[in-house]
Amino acid sequence: MITISRAAAGEIAELLAIDPMRIDVTYLGGKPPAGATPEAELRARLRLGDSPVVLSVSARRPHKNLPRLLRAFARLRAEPAPVLVLPGYSTPFQDEIKKQSRHLRIDERVRFLGWTSDSDLEGLYRAAICFVFPSLAEGFGLPVLEAMQRGVPVACSNASSLPEVAGEAALYFDPLEEEEIAAA
């Protein structure tokens, strides 16, 4: 059996009662950096202004922990105020997450982008001051790897495979602790 991380291998061995010696780990490589939409164009189209960009590429699923990220983001008191940019495909949970953004009164500082073109995503990585990934469970965590490949500082949860992927190159936080997420 082949899987994408030691964390996933451990879960497979335990859940399927497979001898761990029969599982090989083959890490993902990520998408290499490519042509990027110019930052000025992205800032104008996405209404980012001159604000620092905090990027989190993630599907709108419960295990991605976006409600805690929004609550942590609402705690930030920086000048100029950053904008949280959330590219990622929509799911039935998106309306609930957008509602929370309005409830926290940060909806003017959060951009829900949906699926994003490769060139726009490259431009967002280049514009970002940091990348945050609060996921509770990941088989690998490809967005973390791609942010690191592009030289973007990464803050991510200390859960699942993420420490395995990011090694010593990320700032870690407990994904259940909003204060830790905000501090990171």
C-alpha positions in Angstrom: 0.0 0.0 0.0 1.2 3.5 -0.8 0.2 6.6 1.1 1.2 10.3 1.3 2.5 10.7 4.9 3.6 8.8 8.0 0.5 10.2 9.8 -1.8 8.7 7.1 0.2 5.4 7.2 -0.4 5.2 11.0 -4.1 5.8 10.6 -4.4 3.3 7.7 -2.5 0.6 9.7 -4.7 1.2 12.8 -8.1 1.5 11.1 -7.6 -1.3 8.5 -5.5 -3.5 10.7 -2.7 -3.6 8.1 0.9 -4.4 9.0 2.7 -1.0 8.9 5.6 -2.7 7.1 3.2 -3.2 4.1 2.7 0.6 3.8 5.1 2.8 1.9 5.1 6.6 2.2 5.6 8.7 -0.9 5.4 12.4 -0.3 3.7 14.8 -2.6 5.8 17.4 -4.4 3.4 20.3 -4.9 2.8 22.4 -7.9 5.9 24.4 -8.9 5.6 28.2 -8.9 4.3 29.5 -12.3 3.1 32.7 -13.8 1.2 35.0 -11.4 -1.5 37.6 -11.9 0.1 41.0 -11.1 -0.4 42.0 -7.5 -1.9 45.4 -8.4 -4.5 43.7 -10.6 -5.4 41.2 -7.8 -5.6 44.0 -5.2 -8.0 46.0 -7.4 -10.2 43.1 -8.4 -10.5 41.6 -4.9 -10.8 44.9 -3.1 -7.7 44.3 -1.0 -6.5 47.9 -1.0 -3.1 48.3 0.6 -3.9 45.9 3.5 -1.5 43.1 4.4 -2.8 39.8 3.0 -3.2 36.7 5.2 -3.8 33.7 3.0 -5.4 30.4 3.8 -6.1 28.0 0.9 -8.8 25.6 2.0 -12.0 23.9 1.1 -15.0 24.9 3.2 -15.2 21.7 5.3 -15.6 21.2 9.0 -12.1 19.6 9.5 -10.5 22.7 7.9 -11.4 24.6 11.1 -12.3 27.9 9.4 -14.7 29.0 12.1 -11.9 29.1 14.6 -9.7 30.8 12.1 -12.3 33.5 11.7 -12.6 34.0 15.5 -8.8 34.2 15.8 -8.6 36.7 12.9 -11.3 38.8 14.6 -8.9 39.1 17.6 -6.1 40.7 15.6 -5.5 44.4 16.3 -3.0 45.4 13.8 -2.5 48.6 11.8 -3.1 48.5 9.0 -5.8 45.9 9.5 -5.0 42.7 7.5 -7.3 41.1 5.0 -8.0 37.3 5.2 -8.1 35.8 1.8 -9.8 32.3 1.6 -9.6 30.7 -1.8 -11.0 27.2 -2.0 -14.0 25.4 -3.4 -17.4 25.9 -2.0 -19.3 23.4 0.1 -22.6 23.4 1.9 -20.8 24.8 5.0 -19.8 28.0 3.2 -23.0 29.9 4.1 -22.5 29.1 7.8 -18.9 30.4 7.6 -19.9 33.6 5.8 -22.6 34.2 8.3 -20.0 33.8 11.1 -17.8 36.4 9.4 -20.7 38.9 9.4 -21.6 38.0 13.0 -17.9 38.7 14.0 -18.1 42.0 12.1 -15.0 41.1 10.0 -16.8 40.5 6.7 -15.3 43.6 5.2 -11.8 42.1 5.9 -12.5 38.6 4.7 -12.6 37.5 1.0 -14.2 34.2 0.1 -12.9 33.6 -3.4 -14.1 30.1 -4.3 -12.2 28.2 -6.9 -9.2 30.3 -8.0 -7.2 30.2 -11.2 -3.6 29.0 -11.0 -2.3 32.5 -11.9 -4.5 34.2 -9.3 -3.4 31.8 -6.7 0.3 32.4 -7.6 -0.4 36.1 -7.3 -2.0 35.7 -3.9 1.0 33.7 -2.6 3.3 36.5 -3.8 1.1 39.1 -2.1 0.7 37.3 1.2 2.6 38.3 4.3 1.8 34.9 5.7 -0.1 31.7 5.2 -2.2 30.1 7.9 -3.6 26.6 7.9 -5.7 25.7 11.0 -6.8 22.2 9.8 -7.7 19.6 12.4 -6.8 16.6 10.1 -4.8 16.3 6.9 -3.5 13.4 4.9 -0.7 15.6 3.8 -1.3 19.4 3.8 -0.3 20.3 0.2 -1.2 24.0 0.6 1.4 24.3 3.4 4.1 22.8 1.2 3.1 25.1 -1.7 3.3 28.2 0.6 6.7 27.1 1.8 7.9 26.4 -1.8 7.1 30.1 -2.5 8.8 31.5 0.5 5.7 32.5 2.3 5.9 32.3 6.2 3.6 29.6 7.4 1.7 29.2 10.6 -0.2 25.9 10.9 -1.8 23.6 13.3 0.3 21.0 15.1 -2.2 18.3 14.2 -2.1 15.2 12.0 0.5 15.3 9.2 1.3 19.0 9.2 4.4 18.9 11.5 5.7 16.1 9.3 5.2 18.2 6.1 6.5 21.6 7.5 9.2 20.3 9.8 11.0 23.2 11.5 9.9 25.7 8.8 6.5 26.6 10.3 5.2 28.3 13.4 2.8 25.8 15.0 -0.3 26.3 17.1 -3.0 24.2 18.7 -5.9 24.3 16.2 -8.4 24.2 19.1 -7.0 27.3 20.7 -8.2 30.6 19.0 -5.7 32.6 21.0 -2.8 30.5 19.8 -4.0 30.8 16.2 -4.3 34.6 16.5 -0.8 34.8 18.2 0.8 32.8 15.4 
